[in-house]
Amino acid sequence: MFEEFKVDNLEAFPAKLNEMLEVQKKEIEDLAVNAKSYKEAIVKMDELSEELETFFTPLSHLNSVLNSKETQKAYEESLPLLSKFSSFIAQNEKLYEKIKSLTPEDDLQKRVLDLERRDFVLSGAELNVDDKKALENINLRLSELSNQFSQNLLDATNEYELLIKDASDVEGLPQSDIEAAKVEKDGESYYRFTLQMPSYIAYMTYGPNREYREQLYRAYNTRAPQNQEVIDEILELKLKKANLLGYKTYAEYALQTRDASSEEEVLTFLNQLVKASRNQAIKEVEQLQKFAKELDDIEQLQSYDLAYYSEKIKKSLFAFDEAETKPYFEKNATLQGMLNLVSTLFDISFQEVKTPVWHDSVKVYEITEEGNAVARIYFDLEARESKRGGAWMHNWQSYFQDSREQIHLPSAFVVGNFAAATAEQPSLLRHDDVVTLFHEMGHAIHHLFSKVTHRSISGIEGVSWDVVEFPSQFLENFAYEAAILKSFAKHYKSGESIPEALLHKIKETKNFQAAMAMLRQLEFALFDFTLHQKLYQGEEVNALISTIREQTAIIKPPLFVRFEHGFAHIFAGGYAAGYYSYKWAEVFSADAFFACLEDGNFNLKRAKEYKEHILEKGASRDMSQLYHEWLGKRPQTDSLIKLYDIQ
């Protein structure tokens, strides 16, 4: 029913992959000539895609969560094979002609064929022979550069450490972070801080020594300078790719598969949010500057002060220190609490199962519906040096019906970088980590709840980039609700429930400095989208983000900051010319959340309808259409303003 996670022989993996791809090429060549129906062509392609994903995804996943020279070598040797195979399909004229010739028997088949034909055109199916070869080479090189960017960033992150000798320089940090930082080196005791997220955030938020905060901030924001050359080549190649396919810019090309209809619409949307947020953001920064002056005689706040003084003023205004919440969010209890919520909202169950995993901290569950297993999910939530930073969901298997009319069940991975358990204490999560966990779970259930029998539009497959964050942002909103949190938030030592006062503070502080946070995300989105509207190279890239910061950054970062060298979302992920998607999708998520929460009470009937109309439908129709079928309207932007309480 479900595949077991395994990567048998890393050294032999590329050869085995190549063997599989050669067999698949022959099968595709055969069906491109001989297939007589949708079933013989498209369903067969679905089966081949699933076979390939089932085989390759474990290596790709392992390279991200348990990185080693061996996984890296196997992965890097596999990328050219996959890129070449992808080009073979995308530029296969006979296959394209076969798909164009097929007649759909129903609306779902028509949807699949429409998207297939669109993707063929965007992949170069109608180019001449020379241009097809050029596009194949571009795609191969982009794949290599993406991996190079990610590896440079991982290596740079792992190379740095800050050793602090004096205990007074860690005063004020949560005890759990102090314990996690303790190391022995050359017979001496130190507090070690790194650029790994839990460690970096801990010192930037609570570290009392301003010089150390600046050192960490400088190290973090000057990581991987060699990535500038990688960025330049990526941008040059993406523009060439867009031009080859008949588009003036990469942004224009990217929008062909998005919900947003034009470049102008995206920029108007982002700039409207900047305008709506800026005045409140100025007031928030002025309040913070005044506070820092009164507390520590800081004449001019710097970027490396923001997290520290924001935490201080939040504690002053709300008597709230997020460290207070960590003892109540033990990782396993939090995970179980979230699973209970999802079970209640969507009428399903989770059952832990034992199956091969890559690390002993990984937990695996089967999702059951009316007593039947319908999906499997893996959770790998603790930070370690061999894991790339951040949090993500990675789909593995997909729900679909094969040519024998057998249903294949889906599986997915949810990965985090939360503080690791130690000999002294379990893994304890900040409330922000709880929100992150809910967010990634939202992605997972979008994939795992699918009931679409056509693989290419099942789960998250085929979903437009700018609405793919809708289900994740929808679920994360529940992580602020007291009724949800108090069901599982109990002190990891005493077992006492989280105090009502603390729950109130979590909700009360949810939108603290919301406008500053909004502007930061809009800065990233505007930078990304504008960057892909023409060719920027070298210092032009940093000059662009500096120009954008004239509107989005109330406090300008130091000149040494090279944020772009670590912007993995767009240079090593799938968000190029699409980072705006987070806000675009948030309009959907905010509107949907308020539809399911009426006067502080959960509308379970509406939530189950959300599952039926949105989560189960994948990309069977455009998201806007699915949304209208659910609520009879388009999502309202006013809901986003309401969510952030921006005046």
ZATIKOL-525995 format. One line per 4 residues: number of its first residue (from 1); for each residue x, y, z of C-alpha. Coordinates in steps of 0.5 Angstrom, whole numbers, plus 500, padded with zeros to 3 digits. Layout:
# residues N
NUM	X/Y/Z  ... $
//
This chain:
# residues 647
1	500/500/500  505/505/502  513/505/500  518/504/505 $
5	523/509/506  530/507/503  536/509/499  540/502/498 $
9	546/504/495  548/511/494  554/509/490  550/506/485 $
13	544/510/485  545/514/479  547/508/475  540/505/477 $
17	536/512/476  539/512/469  537/505/468  530/507/470 $
21	530/513/466  532/509/459  526/504/460  522/510/461 $
25	524/513/455  522/507/451  515/507/454  514/514/453 $
29	517/513/445  512/507/445  506/511/447  507/517/443 $
33	506/513/437  501/507/439  497/510/445  490/510/442 $
37	486/514/448  487/518/454  488/512/459  493/509/454 $
41	497/516/454  496/520/460  494/515/465  501/511/463 $
45	505/517/464  502/518/471  504/511/473  511/513/470 $
49	512/519/474  510/516/480  515/510/479  520/516/478 $
53	518/520/484  518/514/489  525/512/487  528/519/487 $
57	525/523/492  528/519/498  535/521/496  533/528/494 $
61	530/528/501  536/525/505  540/530/501  536/535/505 $
65	535/532/512  542/528/513  547/531/508  553/528/507 $
69	559/527/502  556/521/499  548/524/499  551/530/496 $
73	555/526/490  549/521/489  544/527/488  549/532/484 $
77	550/526/479  543/525/479  541/532/477  544/532/470 $
81	540/525/468  533/528/471  534/535/467  536/531/461 $
85	530/526/462  525/532/463  527/536/457  526/529/453 $
89	519/529/455  518/537/455  521/537/448  518/531/445 $
93	514/533/439  511/526/438  508/526/445  506/533/444 $
97	502/531/438  499/525/441  497/529/447  494/535/442 $
101	490/529/439  487/526/445  479/528/446  477/528/453 $
105	471/524/456  470/529/462  472/535/465  477/532/469 $
109	481/530/463  480/536/459  483/540/465  489/535/465 $
113	490/536/457  489/543/458  495/544/463  499/539/459 $
117	499/542/453  500/549/456  506/546/460  509/543/453 $
121	509/550/450  512/553/456  517/547/456  519/549/449 $
125	515/544/445  514/549/439  521/551/439  526/549/433 $
129	531/544/434  537/549/436  533/553/441  530/546/444 $
133	538/544/445  539/551/448  533/551/453  535/544/455 $
137	542/546/456  539/552/460  535/548/464  541/543/466 $
141	545/549/468  540/552/472  539/545/476  546/545/478 $
145	546/552/480  540/552/484  544/546/488  550/550/488 $
149	547/556/491  544/551/497  550/547/498  554/554/499 $
153	549/557/504  549/550/508  557/550/508  557/557/510 $
157	552/556/515  556/550/518  563/554/518  561/559/523 $
161	561/559/531  561/564/536  564/562/543  562/566/549 $
165	566/565/555  563/570/560  556/568/563  554/575/563 $
169	554/575/556  548/570/556  544/573/561  537/573/559 $
173	537/568/555  532/562/556  535/557/560  534/552/555 $
177	538/556/550  543/557/555  544/549/556  544/548/549 $
181	549/553/548  554/550/553  560/546/550  567/544/552 $
185	573/546/548  580/545/550  579/544/557  575/550/557 $
189	567/552/558  564/556/553  557/558/550  557/556/543 $
193	552/560/538  552/558/531  548/561/524  543/555/525 $
197	536/558/526  535/556/533  541/558/536  542/564/531 $
201	535/567/533  536/565/541  542/570/541  539/575/536 $
205	533/576/541  535/575/548  543/576/547  545/582/552 $
209	552/584/548  550/588/543  557/587/540  556/580/539 $
213	549/581/536  553/585/531  558/579/530  552/574/529 $
217	548/579/525  554/580/520  556/573/519  549/571/518 $
221	548/577/513  555/576/509  554/568/508  556/565/502 $
225	559/571/498  561/566/492  553/566/491  553/573/488 $
229	556/569/482  551/564/482  546/569/482  548/573/476 $
233	548/566/472  542/564/474  539/571/473  542/571/466 $
237	540/564/464  532/565/466  532/571/462  535/567/456 $
241	530/562/458  524/567/458  526/570/451  527/563/448 $
245	520/562/449  517/568/447  517/573/453  520/579/455 $
249	522/578/462  522/572/466  517/575/471  512/575/465 $
253	514/567/463  513/565/471  506/569/471  503/564/465 $
257	502/559/471  500/563/476  493/566/479  495/573/478 $
261	494/575/471  499/581/470  506/584/472  502/590/473 $
265	497/587/478  502/584/482  506/590/483  500/594/484 $
269	498/589/489  504/589/493  505/597/493  498/598/496 $
273	500/593/502  506/597/502  502/604/502  497/601/507 $
277	502/598/512  508/604/512  505/609/517  503/604/522 $
281	510/601/521  513/608/522  510/609/529  512/602/531 $
285	519/604/529  519/610/533  516/607/539  522/602/539 $
289	527/607/538  524/611/544  524/605/548  531/603/547 $
293	533/610/548  530/610/555  532/603/557  540/603/554 $
297	541/610/551  541/607/544  541/613/540  540/610/533 $
301	537/603/533  541/598/528  538/592/524  541/587/529 $
305	538/591/535  531/590/532  529/583/535  532/584/542 $
309	529/591/543  522/588/540  522/582/545  524/587/551 $
313	518/592/549  514/586/548  515/584/555  515/591/558 $
317	508/592/554  505/586/555  509/583/561  510/577/555 $
321	517/573/554  516/568/549  521/564/553  515/563/558 $
325	512/559/553  517/554/551  516/549/557  509/548/555 $
329	510/547/548  514/540/548  515/538/541  511/531/542 $
333	506/534/546  505/540/541  505/535/535  500/531/538 $
337	496/537/539  496/539/532  494/532/530  488/532/534 $
341	486/539/531  486/536/524  483/530/526  477/534/529 $
345	476/539/524  477/534/518  474/528/521  480/523/520 $
349	485/520/525  492/519/526  495/512/528  503/512/529 $
353	506/507/525  513/503/525  517/504/519  524/505/516 $
357	526/512/517  533/516/516  533/519/524  531/516/530 $
361	527/523/532  523/522/526  515/520/527  511/517/522 $
365	503/516/522  498/513/518  492/518/516  485/514/517 $
369	478/516/514  472/511/516  477/506/519  481/506/512 $
373	488/508/511  488/514/506  495/517/507  502/517/511 $
377	506/523/514  513/523/516  515/528/521  523/530/522 $
381	522/537/527  529/537/530  535/541/528  542/538/526 $
385	548/540/522  547/535/517  540/538/515  539/544/511 $
389	536/550/515  528/552/515  522/548/515  518/545/509 $
393	513/540/506  516/535/501  511/531/498  513/524/496 $
397	507/519/493  501/522/490  493/520/490  491/517/484 $
401	488/512/480  492/507/475  491/504/469  488/498/473 $
405	483/502/476  487/501/483  488/507/488  495/509/490 $
409	495/513/496  499/519/498  505/520/503  509/527/505 $
413	515/529/509  514/535/514  521/538/516  523/543/521 $
417	529/546/525  527/546/532  531/546/538  534/539/539 $
421	533/535/545  539/534/550  540/529/555  537/534/560 $
425	531/536/557  526/535/551  526/539/544  522/545/547 $
429	518/550/541  518/557/541  510/559/539  513/561/533 $
433	515/554/532  508/552/533  506/556/528  511/554/523 $
437	509/547/525  502/548/523  504/552/517  507/546/514 $
441	502/541/516  497/545/512  501/544/506  501/537/508 $
445	494/536/508  493/539/502  497/534/498  495/528/503 $
449	487/529/503  486/529/495  481/525/492  483/527/485 $
453	484/521/481  489/524/476  496/525/478  498/531/475 $
457	492/535/478  492/531/485  494/534/492  499/540/491 $
461	501/537/483  499/543/478  497/548/484  499/555/482 $
465	505/558/486  501/564/488  495/560/491  499/554/494 $
469	501/557/501  493/558/502  492/552/506  498/552/510 $
473	497/560/512  490/558/513  492/552/518  497/556/522 $
477	492/561/524  489/556/528  496/556/532  494/563/536 $
481	487/560/538  487/559/546  482/553/545  487/550/541 $
485	493/551/545  490/549/552  488/543/549  496/540/549 $
489	500/546/552  502/543/558  509/544/562  514/539/560 $
493	516/538/567  510/539/572  504/537/567  501/544/569 $
497	496/547/563  499/553/560  496/559/564  490/563/561 $
501	494/569/562  499/566/558  494/564/552  491/571/552 $
505	498/574/551  500/570/545  493/572/542  494/579/544 $
509	501/580/542  500/576/535  500/583/531  505/586/535 $
513	509/590/530  505/587/524  506/593/520  514/592/520 $
517	513/585/519  508/586/513  513/591/510  519/586/511 $
521	515/581/507  513/586/502  521/588/501  522/581/499 $
525	517/580/494  518/587/491  525/585/490  524/578/487 $
529	519/580/482  522/587/480  529/583/480  526/578/474 $
533	523/584/470  530/585/467  537/583/467  540/585/474 $
537	548/583/475  553/584/480  552/590/484  546/592/481 $
541	542/586/485  544/589/491  543/596/489  536/594/487 $
545	534/592/494  537/598/497  532/602/492  526/598/494 $
549	528/599/502  527/606/501  519/605/502  520/598/506 $
553	525/599/511  524/604/516  531/602/519  536/601/513 $
557	540/595/514  548/596/514  552/597/508  555/590/509 $
561	548/586/508  548/581/502  541/578/504  540/576/497 $
565	546/571/498  542/567/502  535/568/499  534/561/498 $
569	527/561/496  528/564/489  535/562/488  535/555/490 $
573	527/554/491  521/555/486  519/562/488  523/566/483 $
577	518/571/481  513/568/486  515/570/493  509/575/492 $
581	505/569/493  505/569/500  501/575/501  497/573/495 $
585	495/567/498  494/570/505  488/574/502  485/567/501 $
589	487/564/508  485/570/512  478/570/508  477/562/509 $
593	479/563/516  474/568/518  469/564/515  471/558/519 $
597	471/562/526  465/565/527  464/569/534  470/566/537 $
601	467/559/535  469/554/530  464/552/525  466/545/524 $
605	461/544/518  464/550/514  471/546/516  469/540/513 $
609	466/543/507  473/547/506  476/540/506  471/537/501 $
613	471/544/496  479/546/497  483/540/500  480/534/496 $
617	480/538/490  487/539/488  488/543/482  482/540/479 $
621	480/547/477  483/554/479  483/556/486  479/562/485 $
625	473/557/482  474/552/487  473/558/493  467/561/489 $
629	464/554/489  465/553/497  463/560/499  460/563/493 $
633	465/569/493  472/571/491  476/572/497  476/579/500 $
637	482/583/501  479/586/507  480/580/511  488/580/510 $
641	487/587/513  483/585/519  488/579/520  493/583/522 $
645	489/589/525  493/594/521  489/601/522 $
//
